[in-house]
Amino acid sequence: MRGRSAQMHHSRRSAQDGQRVSAEGWVNARMPTAYHRDVSGRRPLPAPAKATLGALVALAILCAIEGALWLVGAPDQGLYEGDPATLWYVRSDLDREVQGPAGPFSVRTNRLGLRGALPPDSGPWTLVLGCSTTFGWGVEADEAWPARVGALLGTVVVNGGEPGWSTHQAVVGARRWLALRPTHVILAYGVRDAWPARHPDRAATPTPWLRRTRMAQLLASLGGGRPDPGRPPDGASSRVSPQEFAENTRRIIALAGE
């Protein structure tokens, strides 16, 4: 009797387990896929969470590549720093050979990014502000006209030429050099102001940050390199109109007198 009772109890339990499994299978077959759990018992991530996680992983990889490029100094940053569309400067502490119109020439800059002598700590000195004709593009530093004037007059003449600058850049950028309090200032702008452009300088917008990353620069260099900011684009209008040139010049003179 006892054996038969145990057998009947086992049969009833097996039937109950079968009903439970059958019920669970029926429920699972009708539950939305989003609510199914994986074999570990955890609910899968919703699609928006997966997309966010994927974006974060991709961003982490890009940041790692960007950091590695910074560490190894790639790609070559060239002669300029800043935004090539709005305001740029020649880099400080340069010592390299550059190909000019008539052959190679050397570009050496001091800790301020200036070509030639540093401003003296005391005594009179003259600051010359201008574009590549003042900088001396294509010639050695002692052959640039500010250095020739300084040697001729026997006085300190600091070359503040920035290749590619018009008076539009000088209104903002020249403050860096005017803050050094020169005794005299010579303005030598005009060449770049009159150069043709698709759009005037005042219409320039900052370069998107993504295009200024090392990775973007590397891809651009593989495709032919970044354009020199002093290279004029094709166009019918000038970079700076005569009226704007006059106004910019007045503003620079006012800044020099502050």
DRENDO-1510 file (C-alpha; in Angstrom, 1 decimal, always signed):
<recs>
REC; n; res; u; v; w
REC; 1; MET; +0.0; +0.0; +0.0 .
REC; 2; ARG; +2.7; +2.4; +0.9 .
REC; 3; GLY; +4.5; +1.8; -2.4 .
REC; 4; ARG; +1.3; +2.3; -4.3 .
REC; 5; SER; +0.6; +5.5; -2.4 .
REC; 6; ALA; +4.1; +6.9; -3.2 .
REC; 7; GLN; +3.6; +6.0; -6.9 .
REC; 8; MET; +0.3; +7.8; -7.0 .
REC; 9; HIS; +1.8; +10.9; -5.3 .
REC; 10; HIS; +4.7; +11.0; -7.8 .
REC; 11; SER; +2.2; +10.8; -10.7 .
REC; 12; ARG; +0.1; +13.7; -9.4 .
REC; 13; ARG; +3.3; +15.8; -8.9 .
REC; 14; SER; +4.5; +15.0; -12.4 .
REC; 15; ALA; +1.2; +16.0; -13.8 .
REC; 16; GLN; +1.3; +19.3; -11.9 .
REC; 17; ASP; +4.8; +20.0; -13.1 .
REC; 18; GLY; +3.7; +19.3; -16.6 .
REC; 19; GLN; +0.8; +21.6; -16.3 .
REC; 20; ARG; +3.1; +24.3; -14.9 .
REC; 21; VAL; +5.6; +23.9; -17.8 .
REC; 22; SER; +2.7; +24.0; -20.3 .
REC; 23; ALA; +1.3; +27.1; -18.7 .
REC; 24; GLU; +4.8; +28.8; -18.7 .
REC; 25; GLY; +5.3; +27.9; -22.4 .
REC; 26; TRP; +1.9; +29.3; -23.3 .
REC; 27; VAL; +2.7; +32.6; -21.5 .
REC; 28; ASN; +6.1; +32.9; -23.0 .
REC; 29; ALA; +4.8; +32.2; -26.5 .
REC; 30; ARG; +2.4; +35.2; -26.1 .
REC; 31; MET; +4.7; +37.6; -24.2 .
REC; 32; PRO; +6.3; +40.5; -26.2 .
REC; 33; THR; +9.9; +39.8; -27.1 .
REC; 34; ALA; +11.0; +42.9; -25.2 .
REC; 35; TYR; +10.0; +41.2; -22.0 .
REC; 36; HIS; +11.7; +37.9; -22.5 .
REC; 37; ARG; +14.7; +37.2; -20.2 .
REC; 38; ASP; +17.9; +35.7; -21.4 .
REC; 39; VAL; +19.3; +32.4; -20.0 .
REC; 40; SER; +20.9; +34.3; -17.1 .
REC; 41; GLY; +17.6; +35.6; -15.9 .
REC; 42; ARG; +18.4; +39.3; -16.8 .
REC; 43; ARG; +16.3; +41.3; -19.1 .
REC; 44; PRO; +18.0; +42.4; -22.3 .
REC; 45; LEU; +18.8; +46.2; -22.8 .
REC; 46; PRO; +16.2; +48.2; -24.6 .
REC; 47; ALA; +17.2; +49.5; -28.1 .
REC; 48; PRO; +17.8; +53.1; -26.9 .
REC; 49; ALA; +20.1; +51.9; -24.2 .
REC; 50; LYS; +22.0; +49.7; -26.6 .
REC; 51; ALA; +22.4; +52.7; -29.0 .
REC; 52; THR; +23.6; +54.9; -26.1 .
REC; 53; LEU; +26.1; +52.3; -25.0 .
REC; 54; GLY; +27.4; +51.9; -28.5 .
REC; 55; ALA; +27.8; +55.6; -28.9 .
REC; 56; LEU; +29.8; +55.8; -25.6 .
REC; 57; VAL; +32.1; +53.0; -26.7 .
REC; 58; ALA; +32.7; +54.6; -30.0 .
REC; 59; LEU; +33.4; +58.0; -28.3 .
REC; 60; ALA; +35.9; +56.3; -25.9 .
REC; 61; ILE; +37.7; +54.7; -28.9 .
REC; 62; LEU; +37.9; +58.1; -30.7 .
REC; 63; CYS; +39.2; +59.8; -27.6 .
REC; 64; ALA; +41.9; +57.1; -27.2 .
REC; 65; ILE; +43.0; +57.5; -30.8 .
REC; 66; GLU; +43.0; +61.3; -30.4 .
REC; 67; GLY; +45.1; +61.1; -27.3 .
REC; 68; ALA; +47.6; +58.7; -29.0 .
REC; 69; LEU; +48.0; +61.1; -31.9 .
REC; 70; TRP; +48.6; +64.0; -29.4 .
REC; 71; LEU; +51.3; +61.9; -27.6 .
REC; 72; VAL; +53.2; +61.0; -30.8 .
REC; 73; GLY; +52.7; +64.5; -32.3 .
REC; 74; ALA; +50.9; +63.4; -35.4 .
REC; 75; PRO; +50.1; +64.7; -37.8 .
REC; 76; ASP; +52.5; +67.5; -38.3 .
REC; 77; GLN; +50.8; +70.7; -37.2 .
REC; 78; GLY; +52.5; +72.9; -39.7 .
REC; 79; LEU; +53.4; +76.5; -39.2 .
REC; 80; TYR; +50.1; +77.8; -37.7 .
REC; 81; GLU; +48.0; +77.4; -34.6 .
REC; 82; GLY; +44.5; +78.7; -34.0 .
REC; 83; ASP; +41.5; +78.5; -36.3 .
REC; 84; PRO; +42.4; +78.5; -40.0 .
REC; 85; ALA; +39.1; +80.1; -40.9 .
REC; 86; THR; +39.0; +83.0; -38.5 .
REC; 87; LEU; +42.2; +83.8; -36.6 .
REC; 88; TRP; +45.6; +82.0; -36.7 .
REC; 89; TYR; +49.1; +82.7; -35.6 .
REC; 90; VAL; +52.5; +81.4; -36.5 .
REC; 91; ARG; +53.6; +78.8; -33.9 .
REC; 92; SER; +56.2; +79.6; -31.3 .
REC; 93; ASP; +59.7; +78.0; -31.2 .
REC; 94; LEU; +59.6; +76.9; -34.8 .
REC; 95; ASP; +62.8; +75.9; -36.6 .
REC; 96; ARG; +62.1; +74.4; -40.0 .
REC; 97; GLU; +62.7; +74.8; -43.7 .
REC; 98; VAL; +59.8; +75.9; -45.8 .
REC; 99; GLN; +59.4; +75.9; -49.6 .
REC; 100; GLY; +58.9; +79.4; -50.9 .
REC; 101; PRO; +58.2; +80.9; -54.3 .
REC; 102; ALA; +61.8; +81.1; -55.2 .
REC; 103; GLY; +63.1; +78.1; -53.2 .
REC; 104; PRO; +63.4; +76.9; -49.6 .
REC; 105; PHE; +63.9; +79.4; -46.7 .
REC; 106; SER; +64.0; +78.9; -43.0 .
REC; 107; VAL; +61.3; +79.9; -40.5 .
REC; 108; ARG; +62.5; +80.3; -36.9 .
REC; 109; THR; +60.3; +81.9; -34.3 .
REC; 110; ASN; +60.9; +82.9; -30.7 .
REC; 111; ARG; +58.9; +82.0; -27.7 .
REC; 112; LEU; +56.3; +84.6; -28.6 .
REC; 113; GLY; +55.9; +83.2; -32.1 .
REC; 114; LEU; +57.6; +86.2; -33.7 .
REC; 115; ARG; +60.2; +86.0; -36.4 .
REC; 116; GLY; +63.4; +87.7; -35.3 .
REC; 117; ALA; +64.2; +89.7; -32.2 .
REC; 118; LEU; +62.1; +89.7; -29.0 .
REC; 119; PRO; +60.9; +93.1; -27.7 .
REC; 120; PRO; +63.4; +94.6; -25.3 .
REC; 121; ASP; +62.7; +94.8; -21.6 .
REC; 122; SER; +63.3; +98.5; -21.6 .
REC; 123; GLY; +64.0; +101.4; -24.0 .
REC; 124; PRO; +62.3; +102.4; -27.3 .
REC; 125; TRP; +61.4; +99.8; -29.9 .
REC; 126; THR; +59.1; +99.6; -32.9 .
REC; 127; LEU; +56.5; +97.0; -33.7 .
REC; 128; VAL; +55.6; +96.3; -37.4 .
REC; 129; LEU; +52.2; +94.7; -38.0 .
REC; 130; GLY; +51.4; +93.2; -41.3 .
REC; 131; CYS; +50.9; +90.1; -43.4 .
REC; 132; SER; +53.3; +87.8; -45.2 .
REC; 133; THR; +55.1; +90.7; -46.9 .
REC; 134; THR; +56.1; +91.9; -43.5 .
REC; 135; PHE; +56.8; +88.4; -42.1 .
REC; 136; GLY; +59.2; +88.0; -45.1 .
REC; 137; TRP; +57.7; +85.0; -46.8 .
REC; 138; GLY; +60.2; +83.4; -49.1 .
REC; 139; VAL; +63.3; +85.1; -47.6 .
REC; 140; GLU; +65.4; +84.7; -44.5 .
REC; 141; ALA; +64.5; +86.6; -41.3 .
REC; 142; ASP; +67.4; +89.2; -41.7 .
REC; 143; GLU; +66.2; +89.8; -45.3 .
REC; 144; ALA; +62.6; +90.8; -44.3 .
REC; 145; TRP; +62.1; +94.5; -44.6 .
REC; 146; PRO; +61.5; +95.1; -40.8 .
REC; 147; ALA; +64.9; +93.7; -40.1 .
REC; 148; ARG; +66.4; +95.8; -42.8 .
REC; 149; VAL; +64.8; +99.0; -41.4 .
REC; 150; GLY; +66.1; +98.1; -37.9 .
REC; 151; ALA; +69.6; +97.6; -39.2 .
REC; 152; LEU; +69.4; +100.8; -41.2 .
REC; 153; LEU; +68.2; +103.0; -38.4 .
REC; 154; GLY; +70.2; +101.2; -35.6 .
REC; 155; THR; +67.1; +100.5; -33.5 .
REC; 156; VAL; +65.0; +97.5; -32.4 .
REC; 157; VAL; +62.3; +96.7; -34.9 .
REC; 158; VAL; +60.1; +93.7; -34.0 .
REC; 159; ASN; +58.6; +91.8; -36.9 .
REC; 160; GLY; +54.9; +91.2; -36.1 .
REC; 161; GLY; +53.9; +90.0; -39.5 .
REC; 162; GLU; +51.4; +87.1; -39.6 .
REC; 163; PRO; +51.1; +85.4; -43.1 .
REC; 164; GLY; +47.5; +85.6; -44.4 .
REC; 165; TRP; +46.3; +88.3; -42.1 .
REC; 166; SER; +44.1; +91.2; -43.3 .
REC; 167; THR; +43.1; +94.1; -41.1 .
REC; 168; HIS; +40.1; +92.0; -40.1 .
REC; 169; GLN; +42.3; +89.5; -38.2 .
REC; 170; ALA; +44.5; +92.3; -37.0 .
REC; 171; VAL; +41.7; +94.1; -35.2 .
REC; 172; VAL; +41.4; +91.1; -32.8 .
REC; 173; GLY; +44.8; +89.4; -33.1 .
REC; 174; ALA; +47.1; +92.4; -32.9 .
REC; 175; ARG; +46.1; +93.0; -29.3 .
REC; 176; ARG; +48.6; +90.2; -28.4 .
REC; 177; TRP; +51.5; +92.3; -29.7 .
REC; 178; LEU; +50.1; +95.7; -28.8 .
REC; 179; ALA; +49.9; +94.6; -25.2 .
REC; 180; LEU; +53.7; +94.5; -25.2 .
REC; 181; ARG; +53.6; +98.3; -25.2 .
REC; 182; PRO; +55.8; +99.2; -28.2 .
REC; 183; THR; +57.1; +102.8; -28.5 .
REC; 184; HIS; +56.1; +103.0; -32.1 .
REC; 185; VAL; +53.8; +101.0; -34.4 .
REC; 186; ILE; +54.0; +100.6; -38.1 .
REC; 187; LEU; +50.9; +99.2; -40.0 .
REC; 188; ALA; +51.7; +97.4; -43.2 .
REC; 189; TYR; +48.3; +95.9; -44.2 .
REC; 190; GLY; +46.5; +96.2; -47.5 .
REC; 191; VAL; +47.8; +93.3; -49.7 .
REC; 192; ARG; +45.6; +90.6; -48.2 .
REC; 193; ASP; +42.7; +93.0; -47.7 .
REC; 194; ALA; +42.5; +93.4; -51.5 .
REC; 195; TRP; +42.9; +89.8; -52.4 .
REC; 196; PRO; +40.0; +88.0; -54.0 .
REC; 197; ALA; +37.8; +85.8; -51.9 .
REC; 198; ARG; +34.5; +83.9; -52.3 .
REC; 199; HIS; +33.3; +85.6; -49.1 .
REC; 200; PRO; +34.6; +88.6; -47.1 .
REC; 201; ASP; +36.6; +87.9; -44.0 .
REC; 202; ARG; +33.8; +89.2; -41.8 .
REC; 203; ALA; +31.6; +86.4; -43.0 .
REC; 204; ALA; +34.0; +83.7; -41.9 .
REC; 205; THR; +32.7; +81.2; -39.3 .
REC; 206; PRO; +34.8; +79.2; -36.8 .
REC; 207; THR; +35.9; +75.8; -38.0 .
REC; 208; PRO; +33.8; +73.0; -36.4 .
REC; 209; TRP; +35.7; +71.4; -33.6 .
REC; 210; LEU; +35.5; +67.9; -35.1 .
REC; 211; ARG; +37.4; +69.1; -38.2 .
REC; 212; ARG; +40.1; +70.5; -35.9 .
REC; 213; THR; +40.8; +67.2; -34.2 .
REC; 214; ARG; +44.1; +65.4; -34.8 .
REC; 215; MET; +42.2; +62.5; -36.4 .
REC; 216; ALA; +40.4; +64.9; -38.9 .
REC; 217; GLN; +43.7; +66.5; -39.7 .
REC; 218; LEU; +45.4; +63.2; -40.3 .
REC; 219; LEU; +42.6; +62.2; -42.7 .
REC; 220; ALA; +42.9; +65.6; -44.4 .
REC; 221; SER; +46.7; +65.2; -44.8 .
REC; 222; LEU; +46.2; +61.8; -46.4 .
REC; 223; GLY; +43.9; +63.4; -48.9 .
REC; 224; GLY; +46.3; +66.2; -49.8 .
REC; 225; GLY; +46.9; +68.2; -46.6 .
REC; 226; ARG; +45.3; +71.2; -45.1 .
REC; 227; PRO; +45.3; +74.5; -47.1 .
REC; 228; ASP; +47.7; +77.2; -46.1 .
REC; 229; PRO; +45.5; +79.9; -44.4 .
REC; 230; GLY; +47.4; +82.6; -46.4 .
REC; 231; ARG; +46.5; +81.0; -49.7 .
REC; 232; PRO; +43.8; +83.1; -51.5 .
REC; 233; PRO; +40.7; +81.4; -52.7 .
REC; 234; ASP; +39.2; +82.2; -56.1 .
REC; 235; GLY; +36.5; +84.8; -56.2 .
REC; 236; ALA; +35.4; +88.2; -57.5 .
REC; 237; SER; +35.2; +90.2; -54.3 .
REC; 238; SER; +38.0; +91.3; -52.0 .
REC; 239; ARG; +38.5; +89.9; -48.5 .
REC; 240; VAL; +38.0; +93.4; -47.0 .
REC; 241; SER; +36.2; +96.2; -48.6 .
REC; 242; PRO; +37.8; +99.7; -48.8 .
REC; 243; GLN; +35.3; +101.0; -46.3 .
REC; 244; GLU; +36.1; +98.2; -43.9 .
REC; 245; PHE; +39.8; +98.6; -44.4 .
REC; 246; ALA; +39.6; +102.2; -43.4 .
REC; 247; GLU; +37.5; +101.4; -40.3 .
REC; 248; ASN; +39.7; +98.5; -39.3 .
REC; 249; THR; +42.8; +100.7; -39.6 .
REC; 250; ARG; +41.3; +103.4; -37.4 .
REC; 251; ARG; +40.5; +100.7; -34.8 .
REC; 252; ILE; +44.0; +99.3; -34.8 .
REC; 253; ILE; +45.4; +102.8; -34.4 .
REC; 254; ALA; +43.1; +103.4; -31.5 .
REC; 255; LEU; +44.2; +100.1; -29.9 .
REC; 256; ALA; +47.9; +101.1; -30.3 .
REC; 257; GLY; +47.2; +104.4; -28.5 .
REC; 258; GLU; +45.6; +102.8; -25.5 .
</recs>
